[in-house]
Amino acid sequence: MAFDQFTTHRLEKVVGTFIEKRRPAPHIRKNLDLAFRIKDQSVEIFEVRPRWKHPEEVMECPVAKATYVTTQGIWKIYWMRQDLKWHSYPLLPQVAFIEEFLEEVAKDPSACFWG
């Protein structure tokens, strides 16, 4: 089930502000950029860059994901491992607010998100 319109708008504003502060300089963005999407009950943050051998193709490199669990009123935090699957983030598996998720992604104490 997707978020309602009010929640989607709020998430776009909060996460959009987070992304905008961390995007590379405009002249670099054709080679590396940062973006997000809201899909179902999740917010995904990812890097956007051209493919190595086919620079005309764009690829997305996952950074972090938070999924809202309505029944519990929490956000579960995930990171992408080398097996290309989302795994529960071990240092802080859940938070109450999306802002807490974004703070943890920004700090990245274990280098799970930004490497």
BADREN-45855 format. One record per residue: residue in one letter; x, y, z of N, C-alpha, C in turn. Coordinates in pm, whole numbers, padded with zeros to 5 digits, always signed. Example, Ala and Ser with C-alpha at 12.3 -4.5 7.8 and 13.67 -1.06 7.14 Angstrom:
A+01319-00569+00780+01230-00450+00780+01320-00330+00780;S+01285-00225+00708+01367-00106+00714+01290+00003+00787;
! end
This chain:
M+00084-00118+00000+00000+00000+00000+00088+00124+00000;A+00063+00215-00089+00142+00336-00102+00102+00438+00005;F+00191+00536+00024+00163+00644+00119+00050+00731+00067;D-00021+00797+00159-00122+00892+00116-00052+01017+00060;Q-00129+01104-00001-00073+01221-00070+00001+01314+00027;F-00052+01336+00145+00012+01424+00243+00147+01368+00285;T+00152+01239+00317+00276+01175+00360+00378+01175+00247;T+00334+01145+00126+00425+01146+00011+00486+01284-00007;H+00405+01388+00001+00454+01525-00014+00556+01558+00096;R+00527+01519+00218+00619+01545+00330+00751+01472+00308;L+00744+01345+00267+00866+01269+00243+00948+01329+00128;E+00881+01371+00023+00951+01434-00090+01025+01558-00044;K+00963+01635+00044+01026+01757+00094+01145+01725+00184;V+01128+01637+00281+01233+01605+00378+01351+01535+00310;V+01322+01429+00235+01429+01354+00169+01490+01436+00056;G+01409+01512-00014+01460+01600-00120+01559+01702-00068;T+01532+01759+00048+01625+01854+00111+01755+01784+00148;F+01746+01664+00203+01863+01584+00238+01950+01559+00114;I+01887+01515+00006+01959+01485-00118+02021+01611-00177;E+01947+01718-00179+01995+01842-00240+02121+01893-00170;K+02129+01877-00039+02247+01921+00037+02370+01836+00006;R+02349+01714-00039+02460+01620-00059+02495+01594-00205;R+02420+01651-00296+02450+01631-00438+02585+01694-00472;P+02657+01637-00567+02783+01696-00610+02759+01829-00682;A+02868+01900-00705+02860+02028-00777+02795+02006-00914;P+02725+02107-00966+02652+02091-01094+02738+02039-01209;H+02863+02080-01217+02946+02036-01330+02987+01888-01319;I+02967+01826-01205+03003+01685-01184+02882+01593-01204;R+02764+01648-01195+02642+01567-01191+02620+01479-01314;K+02678+01510-01428+02663+01421-01544+02741+01292-01523;N+02842+01295-01435+02923+01176-01406+02884+01108-01275;L+02826+01183-01184+02783+01129-01056+02678+01221-00996;D+02564+01163-00963+02459+01241-00900+02394+01155-00792;L+02310+01217-00714+02241+01151-00604+02092+01175-00623;A+02011+01072-00600+01867+01084-00619+01795+00993-00519;F+01662+01000-00521+01581+00914-00435+01450+00885-00505;R+01384+00782-00455+01250+00751-00504+01166+00702-00386;I+01037+00724-00399+00942+00670-00302+00865+00562-00377;K+00876+00441-00327+00813+00326-00394+00739+00244-00289;D+00609+00233-00306+00524+00164-00209+00544+00227-00071;Q+00592+00150+00026+00612+00200+00163+00760+00229+00190;S+00840+00245+00085+00984+00261+00102+01036+00390+00041;V+01146+00436+00099+01224+00547+00044+01362+00490+00011;E+01403+00502-00115+01532+00451-00158+01622+00568-00200;I+01746+00567-00153+01846+00665-00193+01948+00592-00279;F+01987+00655-00391+02081+00590-00482+02166+00692-00556;E+02282+00646-00601+02369+00725-00687+02330+00699-00832;V+02348+00799-00916+02321+00787-01059+02451+00819-01131;R+02494+00729-01219+02619+00750-01292+02613+00676-01424;P+02698+00716-01520+02703+00643-01648+02773+00508-01629;R+02734+00412-01712+02800+00281-01709+02944+00297-01758;W+03033+00213-01705+03175+00223-01735+03203+00205-01885;K+03158+00096-01941+03189+00067-02082+03085+00122-02179;H+02972+00167-02126+02866+00223-02210+02816+00353-02145;P+02895+00459-02156+02861+00584-02085+02729+00647-02128;E+02674+00604-02241+02544+00658-02283+02430+00598-02198;E+02458+00487-02130+02359+00424-02041+02380+00473-01898;V+02271+00495-01828+02277+00541-01690+02247+00423-01598;M+02322+00414-01488+02295+00308-01391+02270+00370-01253;E+02199+00297-01171+02171+00340-01035+02246+00249-00939;C+02314+00308-00842+02387+00233-00740+02318+00258-00606;P+02252+00157-00549+02178+00176-00425+02268+00220-00309;V+02216+00309-00226+02287+00359-00109+02218+00313+00019;A+02089+00343+00031+02016+00312+00154+01867+00303+00124;K+01797+00233+00214+01653+00216+00199+01588+00215+00337;A+01474+00279+00346+01393+00274+00468+01252+00235+00428;T+01197+00137+00498+01062+00089+00470+00976+00112+00593;Y+00862+00177+00571+00771+00205+00681+00682+00085+00707;V+00677+00040+00833+00592-00070+00874+00473-00009+00948;T+00362+00001+00880+00245+00070+00933+00196+00010+01064;T+00192-00121+01073+00139-00187+01192+00221-00158+01317;Q+00350-00128+01299+00439-00102+01412+00472+00047+01426;G+00443+00125+01322+00473+00269+01326+00622+00297+01328;I+00700+00217+01257+00846+00234+01254+00898+00229+01110;W+01019+00281+01094+01093+00270+00969+01203+00167+00989;K+01208+00066+00904+01317-00031+00907+01424+00015+00808;I+01549+00009+00852+01661+00058+00771+01734-00059+00706;Y+01768-00040+00579+01837-00144+00502+01958-00086+00430;W+02056-00174+00404+02170-00138+00322+02194-00250+00222;M+02257-00216+00110+02281-00313+00004+02417-00377+00023;R+02418-00508+00036+02544-00582+00052+02597-00623-00085;Q+02713-00687-00085+02776-00729-00210+02692-00830-00288;D+02600-00898-00221+02514-00994-00291+02399-00925-00365;L+02399-00790-00362+02299-00706-00429+02158-00729-00374;K+02151-00760-00245+02023-00773-00176+02021-00676-00058;W+01902-00627-00026+01888-00539+00089+01895-00622+00217;H+01976-00574+00313+01990-00639+00443+01960-00538+00553;S+01908-00587+00663+01882-00500+00778+02011-00434+00823;Y+02004-00307+00849+02121-00231+00893+02150-00266+01039;P+02265-00325+01068+02290-00381+01202+02302-00279+01315;L+02353-00160+01288+02375-00064+01396+02246+00003+01445;L+02151+00017+01356+02025+00083+01391+01916+00026+01300;P+01862-00091+01333+01769-00159+01241+01635-00089+01221;Q+01596-00004+01315+01469+00067+01299+01471+00200+01371;V+01389+00292+01319+01376+00425+01379+01229+00465+01374;A+01196+00567+01449+01058+00613+01454+01026+00716+01345;F+01127+00791+01302+01104+00901+01207+01201+00894+01090;I+01156+00938+00975+01241+00937+00856+01365+01023+00875;E+01355+01128+00953+01470+01215+00979+01583+01138+01050;E+01546+01045+01137+01647+00963+01206+01720+00873+01107;F+01647+00820+01011+01707+00740+00905+01808+00824+00827;L+01768+00944+00789+01856+01031+00711+01980+01072+00790;E+01965+01095+00920+02080+01126+01005+02180+01010+01007;E+02129+00888+01017+02217+00771+01021+02288+00752+00888;V+02217+00774+00779+02280+00764+00646+02388+00870+00632;A+02363+00990+00680+02463+01097+00671+02587+01065+00755;K+02567+01014+00876+02680+00980+00964+02755+00858+00912;D+02682+00757+00873+02737+00631+00821+02856+00580+00901;P+02838+00552+01030+02950+00514+01115+03020+00383+01077;S+02951+00295+01008+03012+00167+00971+03045+00158+00822;A+03029+00267+00749+03057+00274+00605+02972+00174+00525;C+02853+00147+00571+02762+00057+00498+02695+00128+00380;F+02670+00256+00393+02595+00327+00291+02684+00389+00183;W+02784+00463+00226+02868+00536+00130+02999+00466+00102;G+03024+00354+00168+03144+00275+00139+03266+00321+00201;
! end
